Amino acid sequence: MKIVKNLDRTIIKGKPKVSDKEAEQAFRTILRWIGEDPDREGLIETPRRVTKAFKEYFKGYTQEINSEVLKTFGDVNGYDDMVLQKNISVQSHCEHHMAPIIGVAHVAYLPNKRVVGLSKLARVVEVFSKRLQTQERLTMQIADALMKGLDAHGVAVTIDSTHQCMTMRGIKKERATTITNYFLGKFKNDLSIQNRFLKFISGKD
């Protein structure tokens, strides 16, 4: 595998650091804006708690997809068929309203002599999910990172999710879900392989 120092080019470097205290003050301002009193007993600690929660929601900005994350192994006796991991939980936030995106991702790749640890597929999904996202871009970022990092013959990614910016506000269609697909390499060029992937994730015989 070709060693690539950093496969993730989406994080902007050199941004001025915002302190926790500045973030907490911003949340106090928002509490006042919605008509609340940030100094009442139930809300005194809320800015600190929300700041801590946001660090978890958006921890993908402090993580990178690199060659160490996608370390591969060659002792697989020449295995070259599809590797598919289904139902990887997706918990992200849309960049337009900062509302939750909740769903699952299905990720597959065709190895090029080497395979990656199964937990690493879920790790890639996790890193990109923990940033402000559109589902379309999230799907493509996962696929691109795996294709480059694994030097794979092909990658397929499907995400099926609910957007709370649609279910809790605006049009308020509670049962609406969104599905996105992105195919690279043989998954894009060979419909038989692509259809095999789609059959596997649908659970149909």
N, C-alpha and C positions, 0 to 999 in steps of 0.2 A: 504493500500500500504506500502510495506517495504521501509523505508527511507534509501536511499543510498546517502552518502555524496557527491560523485562525480562519475557520470556515464561515464565521458569522460576521457579516459586514453591516448589520443593521444598527448596531449600537454606536451612537455618536460619542466620540471621545473628547475630552477636554472641556466638558460642560462645567460651569461653576457649581460647586456643591451647595445644596440647600440643607440647612441644619434641621434637626428634629424640632427645635424650638420654633423655627420659622414655619415649618409645616403645621405645627400645633396652632400657631397663631392664625394661620390661614383657615383652619377648620373652625376656630372660634368665630372668625368673621362670617363664615358660612352659617353657623348656628344663629348668629344675630340676624343674618339676611333672611332666613326662613321664618323669623319671628320668635326665636327661642332666647332664653337667658342662659348663656354659657356658664354663669356663676351659680346657678341653682344646684342643689345637692346632686341630683341625678346626672348632671352634665359636666360637673367640674373635671372629671377624669376622661371625658369622652374624646377631646382632641388628642390626648396622649394615646388612648386605645385605638382610635382610628388611624393615627400615624403608624402605630405598630402593625395594624391589620394591613395597611397599604403596602408596607414593606413585604408582607407575605404575598399579597395579591400580585405585586409587580416585581417580584424578585428576579424575574428573567432579565431585567436590565443590568443586573450585577453578575450574570452568568453568560458564558460563551460556549458555542459549539466548536470544539477544537479536536485535534487528532488524538488527544488523550481520552476525551469523552467517547470518541468513536474508535477506540482501539479494537483491532480485528484479530482473529485467530485463524490459523491455516490448518490446524490438525483436525480436519473434518472429513477425511477420507474422500475428498473430491466432491462433496455435496454441492450441487449446482441448481437445485430446484427452488421453487418459491419458498421464502420464509415469510409467514404472515402472522401478525399480532393483532387480534381483534379487541374491540371494546376497551381501548385505552381512554380513561376518563379525561375530559377536556373541561377546564374551568378557566375561563378567560374573561376579558372585559372589552366591550366594543369601544372604539376610539371616538365615536360620535356622541355618545351619551354616558360613557363610562358605566354602562349597565352590564350585568353578568351575561356571559355566553356559557351555557351548560350543555354538554353533550358527550359524544364518544368519537374517537378516531380509530380507523383501521389502517394499518401500515404494513406494506409488503415490499420485499426487495428480492432481486435475483442475484445471488452471490457471484462474485468474480474470484473464485478460488478461496476466498476468505469470508468468514462470517463475523458478526458482531454480537456481543452479549445481549440477550433479550431485554434486559433492563434498560439498555442504552436507547432502544427504540422509544420506550416510554419517556426516557429522560429528554430526548430531543423534543417530543411533543410538549413536555412540561415547560422547558425553557422558553419556547416561542409562545406558549399559551399565557405565560405570566408576564405579558406585556399588553399594552393597548393594541387591539387588533381589529381587522376585518377578517371574516372567516375565509374569504377567498385568498388573502395574502398569507394567512396562517397555514392554509393547506399547501400553498406553493413553497413557503419557507421550509416546512418540514421535509417535503420531497427533495428540494434542491440541496439541503444540507446533507441528507442521507446519500443522495446520488454522488455528490462530490466526495464526501467523507469516506464512503465505503468503496468508491470506484466500482459501483455496482453495474450489472448489465441492464438494470431497470428498477424503477421505484414506482409504487402506487400508493396514494394517500386518499382516503375518503373521510370526511368529517360530517357527522349528523348531529345538529345541535338546535337548541332553543335560545332565542335572543330575547332577553327581558326588556330590551328597548322596544320590542314589538308586543310582548305579552302583558307588560305592566303599564305601558304608556302608549300614547299615539293611537294606533289603530286597534290595539288591545285584542289581538287574536291569540287567545291563550293556548290553542292546540297547534299553532303553526310551527313547523320545523324547517330547517334549511339543510340541504345536502350539497356538499362541494366535492369534486373529484379532481385529482391532478395526476397525470401519468407521464413518466419519463422513460426513455430507452425502449426496451422491448415491450414494456407495458403500453406504450404509446403506439408503437409500430406494428405490433402483432395483436390483432383483435382476439385471437383465440386465448392468448395469455391474459389479456385484459378481461375478457368475459369469464375466464376461470376465477380470477380474483373477485369479480363482482358476484359470481355465484357463491363463492366461499363466504363472503361477508353477509349475503342475504340469507344464508342458511337453507337455500333451496337445493333440492336434489337435481 
